[in-house]
Amino acid sequence: MEIKIKPSMKEKKRYLLLETNAAKSEKEQAILDYIGILGYAKAAPAFVRSNILAVNREDVDKVRAALALSKKLIKVKKVSGTLKGLYSK
């Protein structure tokens, strides 16, 4: 028996298009260094592709700040509510 979740109960995600050559572990570490373990758990970052990061809607600004302050050159090129919106101009 599968448990159904109402759409209003699901976490709303935003997708960040990243422009960098850094590895996945370096991106995760940059977020952890700035917002900590609790902030990382709240943001729930998940890599959809190597250059696309899905983040909880409320914590997008914190994750963007963490990536901007990292020692590696990690630039957030665009933020969108859908994956299709990242690639449209």
C-alpha distances in whole Angstrom, upper triangle without the diagonal:
4,7,9,13,16,19,21,19,19,22,25,26,30,31,34,36,39,42,43,43,42,39,35,36,39,37,35,38,40,37,37,40,41,38,37,34,32,33,31,28,29,29,27,29,27,29,28,31,34,36,33,31,28,29,28,30,32,33,34,38,38,36,39,42,40,41,44,45,44,47,46,46,43,43,41,42,39,36,34,31,30,30,32,34,36,37,39,42
4,6,10,13,15,18,16,16,19,21,23,26,27,31,33,35,38,39,40,39,36,32,33,36,34,32,35,37,34,34,37,37,35,34,31,30,30,28,25,25,26,23,25,24,26,24,28,31,32,29,28,25,25,24,26,28,29,31,34,34,33,35,38,37,37,41,42,41,44,43,43,39,40,37,38,35,32,30,27,26,27,29,31,32,34,35,39
4,7,10,13,15,13,13,16,19,21,24,26,29,32,34,38,39,40,38,36,32,33,36,33,31,34,35,32,32,36,36,32,32,29,27,28,26,23,23,24,21,24,23,25,24,28,31,32,29,27,23,24,22,24,25,27,29,32,32,31,34,36,35,36,39,40,40,43,42,42,38,38,36,37,34,31,29,25,25,26,28,30,31,33,35,38
4,7,9,12,10,10,14,16,19,22,24,28,30,33,36,38,39,37,35,32,33,35,33,31,34,35,32,32,36,35,32,32,29,27,27,26,23,22,23,21,23,22,24,23,27,30,31,27,25,22,22,20,22,24,25,27,30,31,30,32,35,34,35,38,39,39,42,41,41,37,37,34,35,32,29,26,23,22,24,26,27,29,31,32,35
4,6,8,6,7,11,13,16,19,21,25,28,30,34,35,37,36,34,30,31,33,31,28,31,32,29,29,33,32,29,29,27,24,24,23,20,19,20,18,21,20,23,22,25,28,29,25,23,20,19,17,18,20,22,23,27,27,27,29,32,31,32,35,36,36,40,38,38,35,34,31,32,29,26,23,20,20,22,24,25,27,29,30,33
4,5,5,7,11,12,15,19,21,25,28,31,34,36,38,37,35,32,33,35,32,30,33,33,30,31,34,33,30,30,28,26,25,25,22,20,21,20,22,21,24,23,26,30,30,26,24,20,20,17,18,19,22,23,26,27,27,29,32,32,32,35,37,37,40,39,39,35,34,31,32,29,25,22,19,19,22,23,24,26,29,29,32
4,5,5,9,9,12,16,18,22,25,28,31,33,35,34,33,30,31,33,30,28,31,31,28,29,32,31,28,29,27,25,24,23,21,19,19,18,20,20,22,20,24,27,27,23,21,18,17,15,15,17,20,20,24,25,24,26,29,29,30,32,34,35,38,37,36,32,31,28,28,25,22,19,15,16,18,20,20,22,25,25,28
4,6,8,9,13,16,19,22,25,28,32,34,36,35,34,31,32,33,30,28,31,31,27,28,32,30,27,28,26,24,22,23,20,18,18,18,20,20,23,22,26,29,28,24,22,18,17,14,14,15,18,19,22,23,24,25,28,28,29,31,33,34,38,37,36,33,31,28,29,25,22,19,16,17,20,22,22,23,26,27,29
4,7,9,12,16,19,22,25,28,32,33,35,34,33,29,30,31,28,26,29,29,26,26,29,28,25,25,24,21,20,20,18,15,16,16,18,19,22,21,25,28,27,24,21,17,16,13,13,14,17,19,22,22,22,25,27,27,28,31,32,33,36,36,35,32,31,28,29,26,22,20,17,18,21,23,23,24,28,28,31
4,6,9,13,16,19,22,24,28,30,32,30,29,26,27,28,25,23,26,26,23,24,27,26,23,24,22,20,19,18,16,14,14,13,15,15,18,18,21,24,24,20,18,14,13,10,11,13,15,17,20,21,20,22,25,25,25,28,30,30,34,33,32,29,28,25,26,23,19,17,14,15,17,20,20,21,24,25,28
4,6,10,13,16,19,21,25,27,29,27,26,23,24,25,22,20,23,23,19,20,24,22,19,20,19,17,15,15,13,11,10,10,12,13,16,16,19,22,21,18,15,11,9,7,8,10,12,13,16,17,16,19,21,21,22,24,26,26,30,29,29,25,25,21,23,20,17,15,12,14,16,19,19,19,23,24,26
4,7,10,13,17,19,23,25,28,26,26,22,24,25,21,20,23,23,19,21,24,22,20,21,20,18,16,16,15,12,11,11,12,13,15,15,18,21,20,16,13,10,8,6,6,9,11,11,14,16,15,17,20,20,21,23,25,25,29,28,27,24,23,19,20,17,13,12,8,10,13,16,15,16,20,21,23
4,7,10,13,16,19,21,24,23,22,19,21,22,18,17,20,20,17,19,22,20,18,20,19,18,15,14,14,12,9,9,9,10,12,12,15,17,16,12,10,6,5,5,5,9,10,9,13,14,13,14,17,18,17,20,22,22,26,25,24,20,19,16,17,14,10,9,7,8,10,14,13,13,17,18,20
4,7,10,13,16,19,21,21,21,18,20,20,17,17,20,18,16,18,21,19,18,20,20,19,16,15,15,13,10,11,10,11,12,11,14,16,14,10,8,6,5,6,5,9,9,7,11,13,11,12,15,16,15,17,20,20,24,22,21,17,16,12,13,10,7,6,5,7,9,12,11,10,14,15,17
4,7,10,13,16,18,18,18,16,18,18,15,15,19,17,15,18,21,19,18,20,21,20,17,16,17,15,12,12,10,9,9,9,11,12,10,7,6,5,6,9,9,12,12,9,12,14,11,11,15,15,14,16,19,19,22,20,19,15,14,10,11,8,6,5,6,7,7,10,9,8,11,13,15
4,6,10,12,15,15,16,14,16,16,12,14,17,15,13,17,19,17,17,19,20,20,17,15,17,16,13,13,10,10,10,10,11,11,8,6,5,6,8,11,11,13,12,9,11,12,10,9,12,13,11,13,16,16,19,17,15,11,10,6,7,6,5,7,9,10,9,12,11,8,11,14,15
4,7,10,13,13,15,13,17,16,13,15,18,16,15,19,20,19,20,22,23,23,20,18,20,20,16,16,13,12,10,10,10,10,6,5,7,9,11,14,15,17,15,12,14,15,12,11,14,15,12,13,17,16,18,16,14,10,9,6,5,5,6,8,11,11,9,11,10,7,9,12,13
4,6,9,10,12,11,14,13,10,13,15,13,13,17,18,17,18,20,22,23,20,18,20,20,16,17,13,13,11,11,10,9,5,6,7,11,12,16,17,19,16,13,14,15,12,10,13,13,9,11,14,13,15,12,10,7,6,5,6,7,9,12,15,15,13,15,14,10,12,15,16
4,7,9,12,12,15,13,11,15,16,14,15,19,20,19,21,23,24,26,23,21,23,24,20,20,16,16,14,14,12,10,7,9,11,15,16,20,20,22,19,16,17,18,14,12,15,14,11,11,14,13,14,11,8,6,5,6,6,9,12,15,18,18,16,17,16,12,13,16,16
4,6,9,10,13,11,9,13,14,13,15,18,18,18,20,22,23,25,23,20,23,24,20,20,17,16,14,15,13,10,8,11,12,16,17,21,22,24,21,18,18,18,15,13,15,14,10,11,14,12,12,8,6,5,6,9,10,13,15,18,21,21,18,20,20,16,17,20,20
4,7,9,12,10,10,13,14,14,16,18,19,20,22,23,24,27,24,22,25,26,22,22,18,18,15,16,13,10,9,13,14,18,20,23,25,26,23,21,22,21,18,17,18,16,13,14,16,13,12,9,8,8,10,12,13,16,19,21,24,23,21,23,22,19,19,22,23
4,7,8,6,7,10,11,10,13,15,15,17,19,20,21,23,21,19,22,23,20,20,16,16,13,16,13,10,10,13,13,17,18,22,24,25,22,20,20,19,16,15,16,14,11,13,14,11,10,7,8,7,10,13,15,17,19,21,24,24,21,24,24,20,21,24,25
4,5,5,7,9,10,11,13,15,16,17,19,19,20,22,21,18,20,22,19,18,15,14,11,14,12,8,10,12,13,16,18,21,24,25,22,20,21,20,16,17,18,16,13,16,16,13,13,10,11,10,13,15,17,19,20,22,24,24,21,24,24,21,22,25,27
4,5,5,6,9,10,11,12,14,16,17,17,17,20,18,15,17,19,16,15,11,10,8,11,10,7,9,11,10,13,15,18,21,22,19,18,20,18,14,15,17,14,12,16,16,13,14,12,13,11,14,14,17,18,18,20,22,21,19,22,23,19,21,24,26
4,5,5,6,9,10,10,12,14,16,15,15,18,17,14,16,18,16,15,12,12,11,14,14,11,12,14,13,15,16,19,22,23,20,19,20,18,15,16,17,14,13,16,16,13,13,12,14,13,16,17,19,21,21,23,24,24,22,25,26,23,24,28,29
4,5,5,6,9,10,10,13,14,14,15,18,17,14,17,19,17,16,13,14,13,16,15,12,12,14,13,16,17,20,22,23,19,18,19,17,14,15,15,12,10,13,13,9,10,8,11,10,13,15,18,20,20,23,24,25,23,26,26,22,24,28,29
4,5,5,7,9,10,11,13,13,14,17,15,12,15,17,14,13,10,11,10,13,13,10,10,11,10,13,13,16,18,19,16,14,15,14,10,11,12,9,7,11,11,8,10,9,10,8,11,12,15,16,16,19,21,21,20,23,22,19,21,24,25
4,5,5,6,9,10,11,11,11,14,12,9,12,14,12,11,8,9,10,13,14,12,12,13,10,12,12,15,17,18,15,14,16,13,10,12,13,10,9,13,13,10,13,12,14,11,14,14,17,18,18,20,21,22,20,24,24,21,23,26,28
4,5,5,6,9,10,10,10,14,13,10,13,15,14,14,12,13,13,17,17,15,15,16,14,16,15,17,20,20,16,16,17,14,11,13,13,10,10,13,12,9,11,11,13,12,15,16,19,21,20,23,24,25,24,27,27,24,26,29,30
4,6,5,7,9,10,12,14,12,10,14,16,13,14,12,14,14,18,18,15,15,15,13,15,14,17,19,19,15,14,14,11,9,10,10,6,6,9,8,5,8,8,11,9,12,13,17,18,18,21,23,24,23,26,25,22,25,28,28
4,6,5,6,7,9,11,9,7,11,12,10,11,9,12,13,16,17,16,15,14,12,13,11,13,15,15,11,11,11,9,6,9,9,5,6,10,9,8,11,12,13,11,13,13,17,17,16,19,20,22,21,25,24,21,24,27,28
4,6,6,5,6,9,8,6,10,12,11,11,11,13,15,18,19,18,18,17,14,15,14,15,17,17,13,14,14,11,9,12,12,8,10,13,12,10,13,14,16,14,17,17,20,21,20,22,23,25,24,28,27,25,27,30,31
4,6,6,9,11,10,10,13,15,14,15,14,17,18,21,22,20,20,20,17,18,16,18,20,19,15,16,15,12,11,13,11,8,10,12,10,8,11,13,15,14,17,17,21,22,22,24,26,27,27,30,29,27,29,32,33
4,6,9,11,9,9,13,13,12,14,14,17,18,22,22,21,20,19,17,18,15,16,18,16,12,13,12,8,8,10,8,5,8,10,8,8,11,13,15,14,15,16,20,20,20,22,24,26,26,29,28,25,28,30,31
4,7,8,5,6,10,10,9,12,12,15,18,21,22,21,20,19,16,16,13,14,15,13,10,12,11,7,8,11,9,7,10,12,11,12,15,16,18,16,17,17,21,21,19,21,22,24,25,28,27,25,28,30,31
4,6,5,6,9,10,10,12,13,16,18,22,23,22,22,21,18,18,15,15,18,16,13,15,14,11,11,14,13,10,13,15,14,13,16,18,20,18,20,20,23,24,22,24,25,27,27,30,29,27,30,33,34
4,5,5,6,9,10,10,12,15,17,21,23,22,22,21,17,17,15,15,18,16,13,16,16,13,13,16,16,13,15,18,17,16,19,20,22,20,22,21,25,25,23,25,25,26,26,30,30,28,31,33,35
4,5,5,6,9,10,12,15,18,21,24,24,24,22,18,17,14,13,16,14,12,15,15,12,13,16,16,14,17,19,18,18,22,23,24,22,23,22,26,25,23,24,24,26,26,30,29,28,31,33,35
4,5,5,6,8,10,14,17,20,22,22,21,19,16,15,11,11,13,11,8,11,12,8,9,13,12,11,14,16,16,16,19,20,22,19,20,19,22,22,19,21,21,23,24,27,26,25,28,30,31
4,5,5,6,7,10,13,16,19,18,18,17,13,12,10,10,13,12,9,11,13,10,9,12,13,11,13,16,16,15,18,19,20,17,19,17,21,20,18,20,20,21,22,25,25,23,26,29,30
4,6,5,8,11,14,17,20,20,20,18,14,13,10,10,13,12,10,13,15,12,12,15,16,14,16,19,19,19,22,22,24,21,22,20,23,23,20,21,20,22,22,26,25,24,27,30,32
4,5,9,12,15,18,20,21,21,18,14,12,9,7,10,9,7,11,13,11,11,14,15,14,16,19,19,19,23,23,24,21,22,20,23,21,18,19,18,20,21,25,24,23,27,29,30
4,6,9,12,15,17,18,17,15,11,9,6,5,8,8,5,8,10,8,8,11,13,12,13,16,17,17,21,20,21,18,18,16,19,17,15,16,15,17,18,21,21,19,23,25,27
4,6,10,12,15,16,16,14,10,8,6,6,10,11,9,10,13,12,10,13,15,14,15,18,19,18,22,21,22,18,19,17,20,19,16,16,15,17,17,21,21,19,23,25,27
4,7,9,12,13,12,10,6,6,5,7,10,12,10,10,13,11,9,11,14,12,12,16,17,16,19,18,19,15,16,14,17,16,14,14,14,15,15,19,19,17,20,23,25
4,6,9,10,11,9,6,5,7,9,13,15,13,12,16,15,12,14,17,15,14,18,20,18,21,19,19,16,17,15,17,16,14,15,14,14,13,17,18,16,19,22,24
4,5,6,8,6,5,6,9,12,15,17,15,14,17,17,13,15,18,16,14,18,19,18,20,18,18,14,15,14,15,15,14,15,15,14,12,16,17,14,16,20,22
4,7,8,6,6,7,10,13,15,19,17,16,19,19,16,17,20,19,17,20,22,21,23,20,20,17,17,15,16,15,14,13,13,12,9,13,14,12,14,17,20
4,5,5,7,9,13,16,18,21,20,18,20,21,17,17,21,19,17,20,22,20,22,19,18,15,16,14,15,15,14,15,15,14,11,13,15,12,13,17,19
4,6,8,11,14,18,20,22,20,18,20,20,16,17,19,18,15,18,20,18,19,16,15,13,14,13,14,15,15,16,18,16,13,16,17,14,15,19,21
4,7,10,13,17,18,21,18,16,18,18,14,14,17,16,13,15,18,16,18,14,13,10,10,10,10,11,12,14,16,15,12,14,15,11,12,16,17
4,7,10,13,15,18,16,13,16,16,13,13,16,16,13,16,18,17,19,17,15,12,12,10,10,10,10,11,12,11,9,12,12,9,11,14,16
4,6,10,12,14,12,10,13,13,10,11,14,13,11,14,17,16,18,16,16,12,12,10,11,11,10,11,12,12,10,14,14,11,14,17,19
4,7,9,12,11,9,13,13,10,12,15,15,14,17,19,18,21,20,19,15,15,12,14,12,10,10,9,10,9,13,13,12,15,17,20
4,6,8,7,6,10,10,8,10,13,13,13,15,17,17,21,20,19,16,15,13,15,13,10,11,10,12,12,16,15,14,17,20,21
4,6,6,7,10,10,10,12,14,14,15,18,19,20,23,23,23,19,18,16,18,15,12,12,10,13,14,18,17,16,20,22,23
4,6,6,9,10,10,12,14,15,16,18,20,21,25,24,23,20,19,15,17,14,11,10,9,12,14,17,15,15,19,20,22
4,6,8,9,10,12,13,14,16,18,19,21,24,24,24,21,20,17,19,16,13,13,12,16,18,21,19,19,22,24,25
4,6,5,6,9,10,11,13,14,16,17,21,21,21,17,17,14,17,15,12,14,13,16,18,21,19,18,22,24,25
4,6,5,6,9,10,11,12,14,16,19,19,18,15,14,11,13,12,9,11,11,14,15,18,16,15,19,20,21
4,5,5,6,9,10,10,12,14,18,18,17,15,13,11,14,12,10,13,14,17,18,21,19,17,21,22,22
4,5,5,6,9,10,11,12,16,17,17,14,14,12,16,15,13,16,17,19,20,23,21,20,23,25,25
4,5,5,6,9,10,11,14,14,14,11,11,10,13,13,11,14,15,18,18,21,19,17,21,23,23
4,5,5,6,9,10,14,13,12,9,9,7,10,10,10,13,15,17,17,20,18,16,19,21,21
4,5,5,6,9,12,13,13,11,10,10,13,14,13,17,18,21,21,24,22,19,22,24,24
4,5,5,6,10,11,12,10,11,11,14,15,15,18,20,22,22,25,23,20,23,26,26
4,5,5,9,8,8,6,7,8,11,13,13,17,19,20,20,23,21,18,21,23,23
4,6,8,9,8,6,7,8,11,13,14,18,20,22,22,24,22,19,22,24,23
4,7,9,9,9,10,12,15,17,18,21,23,25,25,28,26,23,25,27,27
4,5,7,7,10,12,15,18,18,22,24,26,25,27,26,23,25,28,27
4,7,8,11,14,17,20,21,25,27,28,27,30,28,25,27,30,29
4,6,9,12,15,18,20,23,26,26,25,27,26,23,24,27,27
4,6,10,12,15,17,21,24,25,23,25,24,20,21,24,24
4,7,9,12,14,17,20,21,19,22,20,17,19,21,21
4,6,9,11,15,18,19,18,20,18,14,16,18,18
4,6,8,11,14,15,15,17,15,11,14,16,16
4,7,10,14,15,13,15,12,9,11,13,12
4,7,10,11,11,12,9,7,9,11,10
4,7,9,9,11,9,7,10,12,12
4,5,7,8,6,6,9,10,12
4,7,9,7,8,12,12,14
4,5,5,7,10,10,13
4,5,5,7,9,13
4,5,6,7,10
4,6,5,8
4,6,8
4,6
4
